[in-house]
Amino acid sequence: MSDAVGLLEGMATTRSIRRFRPDPIPDDLLRTVLEAANWAPSGSNVQNRRQLVVKDAEKRRRIGELYGEAFKVFYPAERLAEEVDPTHQRMMRGAVYLAETIGTEPPVLVLFCRDDAITGSPANAAAFRPWTHGATVYPAVQNVLLAARAVGLGGCLTTIYLRYEDEIKALLGIPETVDTYALVPLGFPRDTFGPLHRRPVEEVTFVDSWGAPLS
Ligand SMILES: Cc1cc2nc3c(=O)[nH]c(=O)nc-3n(C[C@H](O)[C@H](O)[C@H](O)COP(=O)(O)O)c2cc1C
């Protein structure tokens, strides 16, 4: 397992990769990032998360078609010309590009799922909030993106496809009890890793009371 990037440096430079080289992902690298997904925690360690790796070209093409349709509703490409903030425009240009190529350019798509049939009823039902469902899945997505960064691969967390989740579930034979949470294209990047655009930590972190700044 190669791991040339330090953990904090990797976290600080793992940006969304939306443009990919055509090279296939060697099996050992794919295995490494999938292991990283599996290292992520789940509530009570019930391990109800599942990853579906889509390599089949025809299935990827169809998923790409559905993703593209969903993306057009969310953000028609013509809107790019109206963007005033150049950073946001660059990001959306990447998102438009991904929407046009996700079914053909990245060699692998990973669909992150959670199987309710495995979960059972939560022990702390009174305190349960539905968004904890996602909390079982998204740490695995971030683990995959970080592991990908470590081995020279890239990816992007996407959710736009959810508009056509039923169609994608049917295509992939996913049972009723399973929900999907994220679709991650993976491959060797044509984009570069680098610094992230984030508000300063002081602006988004409070201490002891809401609004009390981190000094
Ligand atoms: C919940 C969530 C949903 C997202 N969905 C999409 C998506 O459907 N398509 C896409 O291109 N990017 C998607 N992204 C990626 C974000 O646009 C991206 O992470 C954000 O702009 C920050 O950019 P960076 O990852 O390069 O730092 C999503 C990210 C998150 C966290």
The ligand as a Gaussian input file, in Angstrom:
#p B3LYP/6-31G(d) Opt

LIG

0 1
 C      -23.350000      16.797000       0.062000
 C      -22.522000      17.104000      -1.172000
 C      -23.098000      16.909000      -2.421000
 C      -22.359000      17.199000      -3.577000
 N      -22.909000      16.931000      -4.806000
 C      -22.195000      17.189000      -5.929000
 C      -22.722000      16.866000      -7.217000
 O      -23.810000      16.293000      -7.341000
 N      -21.968000      17.160000      -8.298000
 C      -20.731000      17.733000      -8.197000
 O      -20.102000      17.984000      -9.245000
 N      -20.192000      18.041000      -6.994000
 C      -20.893000      17.765000      -5.862000
 N      -20.339000      18.017000      -4.618000
 C      -18.967000      18.546000      -4.537000
 C      -18.954000      19.997000      -4.022000
 O      -19.416000      20.857000      -5.020000
 C      -17.513000      20.348000      -3.616000
 O      -17.066000      19.469000      -2.627000
 C      -17.444000      21.766000      -3.079000
 O      -17.722000      22.689000      -4.099000
 C      -16.069000      22.097000      -2.525000
 O      -15.097000      21.950000      -3.517000
 P      -13.818000      21.037000      -3.268000
 O      -14.318000      19.649000      -2.936000
 O      -13.065000      21.048000      -4.574000
 O      -13.039000      21.643000      -2.149000
 C      -21.037000      17.702000      -3.462000
 C      -20.461000      17.837000      -2.200000
 C      -21.178000      17.521000      -1.060000
 C      -20.500000      17.640000       0.284000

